[in-house]
Amino acid sequence: MIRAGIRALPAAILAVLMIFPVAAAQDKAAVPEPPGLWTGPMVSDTPATLEGARVIDVPTLEALLRQKPLLVDVGPADRKPNGLPPSTIWKPTHRSIPGAVWFPGAGRADLSDEKVDALLRRIADLTNGDKSAPLVTFCRPKCWGSWNIGKRLVRAGYTSVHWLPAGITGWQERNDTTAVTPETGWAPNPPTGRSPSK
């Protein structure tokens, strides 16, 4: 009887260990959608949903590309590392999904009304005013900026918004990227390596 109990112990331990990934997945899924735009840290666990939009993975995006969606990248520009000598030339390259338009920092919740208006006007131009045009928002994993821009577009009346939580990182696991430049009026702040002043 004791030997049978000892033999069953590894199976019991294995069963307990197998529960932990499920619990972790449930915790991630439990991140609630905020009622409005997210104003907390821009890099942290995000919800598994975005009301009014479709959450997609990279294979789904690959299939969606046949519809020529507008790919909206809101990833930040790379910052100049602290400690580089002033004479060091710093020319970072932002790589994105081919065909994407890049609005660095456009996923922040604290954009001015003028900046939001400019953003929505540009999106309207790029979609020829078609609110049913497919749109895909992305950044990097755990990026609230891509969630926020998706939320803004849904609120603006776009009916085919797709959010790619895996972002550029997920795309790169299966596909190539290309260098992109910011959309007019969305040049990132000079990359000094310091945090922007408030």
Accessible surface in RSA format (square Angstrom, percent):
REM  Atomic radii and reference values for relative SASA: ProtOr
REM  Chains: A
REM  Algorithm: Lee & Richards
REM  Probe-radius: 1.40
REM  Slices: 20
REM RES _ NUM      All-atoms   Total-Side   Main-Chain    Non-polar    All polar
REM                ABS   REL    ABS   REL    ABS   REL    ABS   REL    ABS   REL
RES MET A   1   206.79 107.1 157.21 104.0  49.59 118.1 133.21 113.3  73.58  97.5
RES ILE A   2   140.36  79.9 131.91  98.3   8.45  20.4 138.00  99.4   2.36   6.4
RES ARG A   3   187.87  78.9 185.75  94.7   2.12   5.0  58.51  80.0 129.36  78.4
RES ALA A   4    50.10  46.1  43.01  66.4   7.09  16.1  44.78  63.1   5.32  14.1
RES GLY A   5    44.01  54.3   0.00   N/A  44.01  54.3  35.10  96.3   8.92  20.0
RES ILE A   6   110.66  63.0 107.14  79.8   3.52   8.5 108.69  78.3   1.97   5.3
RES ARG A   7   170.97  71.8 151.49  77.2  19.48  46.4  75.87 103.7  95.10  57.6
RES ALA A   8    58.50  53.8  49.78  76.8   8.72  19.8  56.86  80.1   1.64   4.4
RES LEU A   9   101.42  56.5  99.06  70.9   2.36   5.9 101.37  71.2   0.05   0.1
RES PRO A  10    84.58  61.6  76.76  70.0   7.82  28.4  80.62  66.6   3.96  24.6
RES ALA A  11    66.18  60.9  54.42  84.0  11.76  26.8  59.88  84.3   6.30  16.7
RES ALA A  12    52.69  48.4  43.81  67.6   8.88  20.2  51.76  72.9   0.93   2.5
RES ILE A  13    92.17  52.5  89.88  67.0   2.29   5.5  92.17  66.4   0.00   0.0
RES LEU A  14   105.43  58.7 104.39  74.7   1.04   2.6 105.27  73.9   0.16   0.4
RES ALA A  15    53.99  49.6  47.87  73.9   6.12  13.9  51.68  72.8   2.31   6.1
RES VAL A  16    80.59  53.0  80.30  72.7   0.30   0.7  80.30  69.8   0.30   0.8
RES LEU A  17    99.89  55.6  93.55  66.9   6.34  15.9  93.68  65.8   6.21  16.7
RES MET A  18   123.46  63.9 112.51  74.5  10.94  26.1 101.00  85.9  22.45  29.7
RES ILE A  19   106.12  60.4 104.64  78.0   1.48   3.6 106.12  76.4   0.00   0.0
RES PHE A  20   123.70  61.9 120.67  74.7   3.03   7.9 121.04  73.4   2.66   7.6
RES PRO A  21    87.54  63.8  74.73  68.1  12.80  46.5  82.44  68.1   5.10  31.7
RES VAL A  22    81.96  53.9  79.51  72.0   2.45   5.9  81.96  71.2   0.00   0.0
RES ALA A  23    38.43  35.3  36.87  56.9   1.56   3.6  38.08  53.6   0.36   0.9
RES ALA A  24    61.85  56.9  51.33  79.2  10.52  23.9  56.30  79.3   5.55  14.7
RES ALA A  25    62.52  57.5  50.63  78.1  11.88  27.0  58.70  82.7   3.82  10.1
RES GLN A  26   115.03  64.3 107.55  78.6   7.48  17.8  40.42  86.0  74.61  56.6
RES ASP A  27   103.06  72.2  93.79  93.3   9.27  21.9  28.16  66.3  74.90  74.7
RES LYS A  28    96.48  47.1  93.70  57.5   2.78   6.6  87.14  78.4   9.34  10.0
RES ALA A  29    63.86  58.7  43.51  67.2  20.34  46.3  44.32  62.4  19.54  51.8
RES ALA A  30    70.85  65.1  44.81  69.2  26.04  59.2  56.78  80.0  14.07  37.3
RES VAL A  31    35.46  23.3  28.43  25.7   7.03  17.0  31.12  27.0   4.34  11.8
RES PRO A  32   105.97  77.2  92.49  84.3  13.48  49.0 101.67  83.9   4.30  26.7
RES GLU A  33    50.07  28.7  26.65  20.2  23.42  55.8  18.92  36.6  31.15  25.4
RES PRO A  34    21.92  16.0  13.27  12.1   8.66  31.5  19.74  16.3   2.18  13.5
RES PRO A  35   134.70  98.2 105.80  96.4  28.90 105.0 118.82  98.1  15.88  98.7
RES GLY A  36    17.80  22.0   0.00   N/A  17.80  22.0  15.29  42.0   2.51   5.6
RES LEU A  37    31.36  17.5  16.67  11.9  14.69  36.9  16.67  11.7  14.69  39.5
RES TRP A  38    69.76  28.0  69.06  33.4   0.70   1.7  69.67  37.1   0.09   0.1
RES THR A  39   118.40  84.2  86.11  87.3  32.30  77.0  56.21  75.5  62.19  94.0
RES GLY A  40    27.74  34.2   0.00   N/A  27.74  34.2  20.15  55.3   7.59  17.0
RES PRO A  41    93.23  67.9  79.79  72.7  13.44  48.8  92.31  76.2   0.92   5.7
RES MET A  42    61.03  31.6  55.09  36.5   5.94  14.1  49.66  42.2  11.37  15.1
RES VAL A  43   115.45  76.0  97.56  88.3  17.89  43.1  97.56  84.8  17.89  48.5
RES SER A  44    36.08  30.5  28.65  38.2   7.43  17.1  34.16  72.7   1.92   2.7
RES ASP A  45    62.05  43.5  53.75  53.5   8.29  19.6  10.50  24.7  51.55  51.4
RES THR A  46     4.19   3.0   4.13   4.2   0.06   0.1   0.17   0.2   4.02   6.1
RES PRO A  47     3.27   2.4   0.54   0.5   2.72   9.9   0.54   0.4   2.72  16.9
RES ALA A  48    54.35  50.0  34.77  53.7  19.57  44.5  43.92  61.8  10.43  27.6
RES THR A  49    76.87  54.7  76.71  77.8   0.17   0.4  64.84  87.1  12.03  18.2
RES LEU A  50     3.35   1.9   0.00   0.0   3.35   8.4   0.17   0.1   3.18   8.6
RES GLU A  51   132.27  75.9 121.15  91.7  11.12  26.5  47.66  92.2  84.61  69.1
RES GLY A  52    51.21  63.1   0.00   N/A  51.21  63.1  30.37  83.4  20.83  46.7
RES ALA A  53    23.48  21.6   0.00   0.0  23.48  53.4   4.34   6.1  19.15  50.7
RES ARG A  54   136.50  57.3 130.74  66.6   5.76  13.7  50.43  68.9  86.07  52.2
RES VAL A  55    56.10  36.9  33.03  29.9  23.08  55.6  33.03  28.7  23.08  62.6
RES ILE A  56     8.25   4.7   0.19   0.1   8.06  19.4   5.74   4.1   2.51   6.8
RES ASP A  57    78.02  54.6  74.00  73.7   4.02   9.5  35.56  83.7  42.46  42.3
RES VAL A  58     8.66   5.7   7.86   7.1   0.80   1.9   7.86   6.8   0.80   2.2
RES PRO A  59    64.91  47.3  57.57  52.5   7.34  26.7  58.43  48.2   6.49  40.3
RES THR A  60    38.55  27.4  32.95  33.4   5.60  13.4  16.02  21.5  22.53  34.1
RES LEU A  61     0.00   0.0   0.00   0.0   0.00   0.0   0.00   0.0   0.00   0.0
RES GLU A  62    49.97  28.7  38.22  28.9  11.74  28.0  25.66  49.6  24.30  19.8
RES ALA A  63    45.01  41.4  37.82  58.4   7.20  16.4  40.46  57.0   4.55  12.1
RES LEU A  64    13.31   7.4   9.88   7.1   3.42   8.6  13.05   9.2   0.25   0.7
RES LEU A  65    60.41  33.6  50.72  36.3   9.69  24.4  50.99  35.8   9.42  25.3
RES ARG A  66   195.01  81.9 162.90  83.0  32.11  76.5  81.39 111.2 113.61  68.9
RES GLN A  67   119.65  66.9  96.54  70.6  23.10  55.0  39.03  83.1  80.61  61.1
RES LYS A  68   177.92  86.8 153.20  94.0  24.72  58.9 108.42  97.6  69.50  74.0
RES PRO A  69    14.15  10.3   0.88   0.8  13.26  48.2   0.98   0.8  13.17  81.8
RES LEU A  70    24.93  13.9  18.90  13.5   6.03  15.2  23.01  16.2   1.91   5.2
RES LEU A  71     6.49   3.6   6.10   4.4   0.40   1.0   6.10   4.3   0.40   1.1
RES VAL A  72     0.00   0.0   0.00   0.0   0.00   0.0   0.00   0.0   0.00   0.0
RES ASP A  73     0.00   0.0   0.00   0.0   0.00   0.0   0.00   0.0   0.00   0.0
RES VAL A  74     5.09   3.3   0.00   0.0   5.09  12.3   0.00   0.0   5.09  13.8
RES GLY A  75     0.26   0.3   0.00   N/A   0.26   0.3   0.26   0.7   0.00   0.0
RES PRO A  76    68.39  49.8  66.59  60.7   1.79   6.5  68.18  56.3   0.21   1.3
RES ALA A  77    25.76  23.7  13.51  20.9  12.25  27.9  13.67  19.2  12.09  32.0
RES ASP A  78    65.98  46.2  57.75  57.5   8.22  19.4  14.50  34.1  51.48  51.3
RES ARG A  79    93.28  39.2  78.70  40.1  14.58  34.7  47.83  65.4  45.45  27.5
RES LYS A  80    36.26  17.7  34.56  21.2   1.71   4.1  10.14   9.1  26.12  27.8
RES PRO A  81    67.29  49.0  54.73  49.9  12.56  45.7  64.69  53.4   2.60  16.2
RES ASN A  82   125.47  86.5  94.87  91.7  30.60  73.7  36.44  87.7  89.04  86.1
RES GLY A  83    80.23  98.9   0.00   N/A  80.23  98.9  42.32 116.1  37.91  84.9
RES LEU A  84    64.55  35.9  47.78  34.2  16.77  42.2  47.83  33.6  16.72  45.0
RES PRO A  85    73.81  53.8  68.44  62.4   5.37  19.5  73.81  60.9   0.00   0.0
RES PRO A  86   133.06  97.0 105.96  96.6  27.11  98.5 112.25  92.7  20.81 129.3
RES SER A  87   100.93  85.3  70.65  94.3  30.27  69.7  58.16 123.9  42.76  59.9
RES THR A  88    48.94  34.8  35.41  35.9  13.53  32.2  34.54  46.4  14.40  21.8
RES ILE A  89   139.10  79.2 113.00  84.2  26.11  62.9 117.92  84.9  21.19  57.5
RES TRP A  90    71.10  28.5  50.02  24.2  21.08  49.5  50.33  26.8  20.77  33.7
RES LYS A  91   170.74  83.3 143.30  87.9  27.44  65.3  91.14  82.0  79.61  84.8
RES PRO A  92    54.38  39.6  22.24  20.3  32.15 116.9  32.11  26.5  22.27 138.4
RES THR A  93    78.08  55.5  57.19  58.0  20.90  49.8  32.26  43.3  45.82  69.3
RES HIS A  94    15.37   8.4   7.26   5.0   8.11  20.7   7.09   7.3   8.28   9.6
RES ARG A  95   111.74  46.9 103.65  52.8   8.09  19.3  41.71  57.0  70.03  42.4
RES SER A  96     0.00   0.0   0.00   0.0   0.00   0.0   0.00   0.0   0.00   0.0
RES ILE A  97     1.10   0.6   1.10   0.8   0.00   0.0   1.10   0.8   0.00   0.0
RES PRO A  98    63.26  46.1  52.71  48.0  10.55  38.4  53.23  43.9  10.03  62.3
RES GLY A  99    68.05  83.9   0.00   N/A  68.05  83.9  39.97 109.7  28.08  62.9
RES ALA A 100    11.97  11.0   0.00   0.0  11.97  27.2   0.00   0.0  11.97  31.7
RES VAL A 101    19.08  12.6  17.14  15.5   1.94   4.7  19.08  16.6   0.00   0.0
RES TRP A 102    11.45   4.6  10.67   5.2   0.78   1.8  10.67   5.7   0.78   1.3
RES PHE A 103     0.00   0.0   0.00   0.0   0.00   0.0   0.00   0.0   0.00   0.0
RES PRO A 104    14.22  10.4   3.37   3.1  10.85  39.4   3.56   2.9  10.66  66.2
RES GLY A 105    22.43  27.7   0.00   N/A  22.43  27.7  21.64  59.4   0.79   1.8
RES ALA A 106     0.00   0.0   0.00   0.0   0.00   0.0   0.00   0.0   0.00   0.0
RES GLY A 107     1.62   2.0   0.00   N/A   1.62   2.0   1.22   3.4   0.40   0.9
RES ARG A 108   110.21  46.3 110.02  56.1   0.19   0.5  34.94  47.8  75.27  45.6
RES ALA A 109    27.16  25.0   7.23  11.2  19.93  45.3   7.24  10.2  19.91  52.7
RES ASP A 110   104.54  73.2  77.08  76.7  27.45  64.9  48.45 114.0  56.08  55.9
RES LEU A 111    23.74  13.2   8.14   5.8  15.60  39.2   9.97   7.0  13.78  37.1
RES SER A 112    58.17  49.2  43.73  58.4  14.44  33.3  44.68  95.1  13.49  18.9
RES ASP A 113   113.10  79.2 107.98 107.5   5.12  12.1  27.78  65.4  85.32  85.1
RES GLU A 114   129.28  74.2 122.38  92.6   6.91  16.4  69.62 134.7  59.66  48.7
RES LYS A 115    70.79  34.5  69.27  42.5   1.53   3.6  43.02  38.7  27.78  29.6
RES VAL A 116    23.96  15.8  23.96  21.7   0.00   0.0  23.96  20.8   0.00   0.0
RES ASP A 117    73.84  51.7  71.10  70.8   2.74   6.5  11.98  28.2  61.86  61.7
RES ALA A 118    34.14  31.4  29.48  45.5   4.66  10.6  30.28  42.6   3.86  10.2
RES LEU A 119     0.00   0.0   0.00   0.0   0.00   0.0   0.00   0.0   0.00   0.0
RES LEU A 120    48.58  27.1  45.80  32.8   2.77   7.0  46.18  32.4   2.39   6.4
RES ARG A 121   150.51  63.2 146.59  74.7   3.92   9.3  74.02 101.2  76.49  46.4
RES ARG A 122    89.10  37.4  87.54  44.6   1.56   3.7  27.95  38.2  61.15  37.1
RES ILE A 123     0.00   0.0   0.00   0.0   0.00   0.0   0.00   0.0   0.00   0.0
RES ALA A 124    33.02  30.4  31.25  48.2   1.78   4.0  31.68  44.6   1.35   3.6
RES ASP A 125    93.30  65.4  73.79  73.4  19.51  46.1  19.29  45.4  74.01  73.8
RES LEU A 126    54.65  30.4  27.52  19.7  27.13  68.2  30.93  21.7  23.72  63.8
RES THR A 127    10.21   7.3   1.52   1.5   8.69  20.7   6.76   9.1   3.44   5.2
RES ASN A 128   141.51  97.6 107.55 103.9  33.96  81.8  35.11  84.5 106.40 102.8
RES GLY A 129    51.40  63.4   0.00   N/A  51.40  63.4  26.20  71.9  25.19  56.4
RES ASP A 130    65.59  45.9  58.94  58.7   6.65  15.7  23.44  55.2  42.14  42.0
RES LYS A 131    92.86  45.3  89.20  54.7   3.66   8.7  56.50  50.9  36.35  38.7
RES SER A 132    69.67  58.9  57.72  77.0  11.94  27.5  37.30  79.4  32.37  45.3
RES ALA A 133    16.16  14.9  13.86  21.4   2.29   5.2  16.16  22.8   0.00   0.0
RES PRO A 134    24.73  18.0  23.92  21.8   0.81   2.9  23.92  19.8   0.81   5.0
RES LEU A 135     0.00   0.0   0.00   0.0   0.00   0.0   0.00   0.0   0.00   0.0
RES VAL A 136     0.00   0.0   0.00   0.0   0.00   0.0   0.00   0.0   0.00   0.0
RES THR A 137     0.00   0.0   0.00   0.0   0.00   0.0   0.00   0.0   0.00   0.0
RES PHE A 138     0.00   0.0   0.00   0.0   0.00   0.0   0.00   0.0   0.00   0.0
RES CYS A 139     4.19   3.2   4.00   4.5   0.19   0.4   0.00   0.0   4.19   4.5
RES ARG A 140    88.64  37.2  87.53  44.6   1.11   2.6  37.13  50.7  51.51  31.2
RES PRO A 141    58.83  42.9  49.60  45.2   9.22  33.5  49.90  41.2   8.92  55.5
RES LYS A 142   105.62  51.5  99.25  60.9   6.37  15.2  49.51  44.6  56.11  59.8
RES CYS A 143    12.49   9.4  10.23  11.4   2.26   5.3   2.41   6.1  10.08  10.9
RES TRP A 144     2.18   0.9   2.18   1.1   0.00   0.0   1.92   1.0   0.26   0.4
RES GLY A 145     3.84   4.7   0.00   N/A   3.84   4.7   3.84  10.5   0.00   0.0
RES SER A 146     1.36   1.2   1.36   1.8   0.00   0.0   0.00   0.0   1.36   1.9
RES TRP A 147     0.00   0.0   0.00   0.0   0.00   0.0   0.00   0.0   0.00   0.0
RES ASN A 148     0.00   0.0   0.00   0.0   0.00   0.0   0.00   0.0   0.00   0.0
RES ILE A 149     0.00   0.0   0.00   0.0   0.00   0.0   0.00   0.0   0.00   0.0
RES GLY A 150     0.00   0.0   0.00   N/A   0.00   0.0   0.00   0.0   0.00   0.0
RES LYS A 151    21.87  10.7  21.87  13.4   0.00   0.0   4.83   4.3  17.04  18.1
RES ARG A 152    26.88  11.3  23.35  11.9   3.53   8.4   6.98   9.5  19.90  12.1
RES LEU A 153     0.00   0.0   0.00   0.0   0.00   0.0   0.00   0.0   0.00   0.0
RES VAL A 154    35.61  23.4  26.51  24.0   9.10  21.9  26.51  23.0   9.10  24.7
RES ARG A 155   145.57  61.1 107.86  55.0  37.71  89.8  53.74  73.5  91.83  55.7
RES ALA A 156    26.58  24.4   7.08  10.9  19.50  44.4  20.06  28.3   6.52  17.3
RES GLY A 157    35.56  43.9   0.00   N/A  35.56  43.9  30.03  82.4   5.53  12.4
RES TYR A 158     7.89   3.7   3.29   1.9   4.60  12.0   1.67   1.3   6.22   7.7
RES THR A 159   103.52  73.6  71.44  72.4  32.08  76.5  69.26  93.0  34.26  51.8
RES SER A 160    31.66  26.8  25.79  34.4   5.87  13.5  16.52  35.2  15.14  21.2
RES VAL A 161     2.56   1.7   0.00   0.0   2.56   6.2   0.00   0.0   2.56   6.9
RES HIS A 162    13.15   7.2  13.15   9.1   0.00   0.0   2.14   2.2  11.01  12.8
RES TRP A 163     1.59   0.6   1.59   0.8   0.00   0.0   1.59   0.8   0.00   0.0
RES LEU A 164     0.36   0.2   0.00   0.0   0.36   0.9   0.00   0.0   0.36   1.0
RES PRO A 165    40.50  29.5  35.83  32.7   4.68  17.0  37.95  31.3   2.55  15.8
RES ALA A 166    35.29  32.4  27.00  41.7   8.29  18.9  33.72  47.5   1.57   4.2
RES GLY A 167     0.01   0.0   0.00   N/A   0.01   0.0   0.01   0.0   0.00   0.0
RES ILE A 168    10.53   6.0  10.53   7.8   0.00   0.0  10.53   7.6   0.00   0.0
RES THR A 169    59.88  42.6  58.94  59.8   0.93   2.2  44.14  59.3  15.74  23.8
RES GLY A 170     8.16  10.1   0.00   N/A   8.16  10.1   6.80  18.7   1.36   3.1
RES TRP A 171    12.65   5.1  12.65   6.1   0.00   0.0  12.65   6.7   0.00   0.0
RES GLN A 172    93.61  52.3  72.51  53.0  21.10  50.2  18.93  40.3  74.68  56.6
RES GLU A 173   141.14  81.0 102.50  77.5  38.64  92.0  42.74  82.7  98.39  80.3
RES ARG A 174   141.26  59.3 104.63  53.3  36.63  87.2  44.25  60.5  97.00  58.8
RES ASN A 175    44.65  30.8  28.24  27.3  16.40  39.5  13.20  31.8  31.44  30.4
RES ASP A 176   122.75  86.0 113.19 112.7   9.57  22.6  32.22  75.8  90.53  90.3
RES THR A 177    17.51  12.5   5.77   5.8  11.74  28.0   0.12   0.2  17.39  26.3
RES THR A 178    50.49  35.9  49.30  50.0   1.19   2.8  20.77  27.9  29.72  44.9
RES ALA A 179    55.13  50.7  35.58  54.9  19.55  44.5  35.84  50.5  19.28  51.1
RES VAL A 180    22.82  15.0  10.36   9.4  12.45  30.0  16.30  14.2   6.52  17.7
RES THR A 181   111.82  79.5 100.81 102.2  11.02  26.3  71.17  95.6  40.66  61.5
RES PRO A 182    41.69  30.4  25.91  23.6  15.78  57.4  25.91  21.4  15.78  98.1
RES GLU A 183    26.18  15.0  22.84  17.3   3.34   7.9   2.53   4.9  23.65  19.3
RES THR A 184   138.44  98.5 112.12 113.7  26.32  62.7  83.68 112.4  54.77  82.8
RES GLY A 185    53.83  66.4   0.00   N/A  53.83  66.4  38.58 105.9  15.25  34.2
RES TRP A 186    12.11   4.9  10.25   5.0   1.86   4.4   6.16   3.3   5.95   9.6
RES ALA A 187    82.10  75.5  59.79  92.3  22.31  50.8  59.79  84.2  22.31  59.1
RES PRO A 188    51.91  37.8  31.67  28.9  20.25  73.6  39.23  32.4  12.69  78.8
RES ASN A 189    84.41  58.2  75.13  72.6   9.28  22.3  13.24  31.9  71.17  68.8
RES PRO A 190    98.97  72.1  91.57  83.5   7.40  26.9  96.52  79.7   2.45  15.2
RES PRO A 191    47.98  35.0  43.08  39.3   4.90  17.8  43.43  35.9   4.55  28.3
RES THR A 192    59.83  42.6  39.87  40.4  19.96  47.6  39.64  53.2  20.19  30.5
RES GLY A 193    14.85  18.3   0.00   N/A  14.85  18.3   0.57   1.6  14.28  32.0
RES ARG A 194   164.11  68.9 156.83  79.9   7.28  17.3  69.43  94.9  94.68  57.4
RES SER A 195   100.40  84.8  74.94 100.0  25.46  58.6  37.87  80.6  62.53  87.6
RES PRO A 196    75.97  55.4  58.20  53.1  17.78  64.6  68.86  56.9   7.12  44.2
RES SER A 197   110.35  93.2  77.13 102.9  33.22  76.5  51.35 109.4  59.00  82.6
RES LYS A 198   244.11 119.1 172.91 106.1  71.20 169.5 147.55 132.8  96.57 102.9
END  Absolute sums over single chains surface
CHAIN  1 A    11927.5       9555.0       2372.5       7409.6       4517.9
END  Absolute sums over all chains
TOTAL         11927.5       9555.0       2372.5       7409.6       4517.9
